[in-house]
Amino acid sequence: MAEKGKSKTDVGARQDAKSRIQRCSICGNKVEVVLSVSSSGKKRMKRVCCEG
């Protein structure tokens, strides 16, 4: 397999990004991503940390 740099479909790169813990720039806590469903049934990913 020829190496052409990292692409979005690179599984290794995605795994590496997932393993890194995101920290909030305001409070410094770990950022949690939660799935919220609105009353109309739309799903949204929300980042939760310092209730900002």
C-alpha positions in Angstrom: 0.0 0.0 0.0 1.4 3.4 -1.0 1.7 6.0 1.7 0.2 9.3 0.7 0.0 11.0 4.1 -2.9 10.8 6.5 -6.4 10.9 5.1 -9.8 11.1 6.8 -10.4 7.4 6.0 -7.1 6.4 7.7 -8.3 4.1 10.5 -5.1 4.5 12.4 -5.4 8.2 12.4 -9.0 8.1 13.5 -8.2 5.7 16.4 -5.4 8.0 17.5 -7.7 11.0 17.5 -10.3 9.1 19.5 -7.7 8.0 22.1 -6.7 11.6 22.8 -8.9 13.1 25.5 -10.5 16.4 24.6 -10.2 19.1 27.3 -12.4 22.2 27.6 -10.6 25.4 26.8 -12.6 27.2 29.5 -12.7 24.9 32.5 -10.1 22.3 31.6 -12.4 19.4 32.3 -12.8 16.4 30.0 -15.3 17.1 27.3 -18.1 14.5 27.1 -20.1 14.1 23.9 -23.7 13.1 24.4 -26.5 12.4 22.0 -29.6 14.5 22.6 -32.9 14.0 20.8 -35.1 17.1 20.4 -38.9 17.1 20.7 -39.2 17.0 16.9 -37.1 13.8 16.8 -33.9 15.3 15.5 -30.7 13.8 16.9 -27.8 16.1 17.8 -24.4 15.5 19.3 -23.7 17.9 22.2 -20.4 18.5 23.9 -20.8 18.8 27.7 -18.3 20.0 30.2 -18.8 23.3 32.1 -22.4 23.9 31.1 -21.3 26.6 28.7 
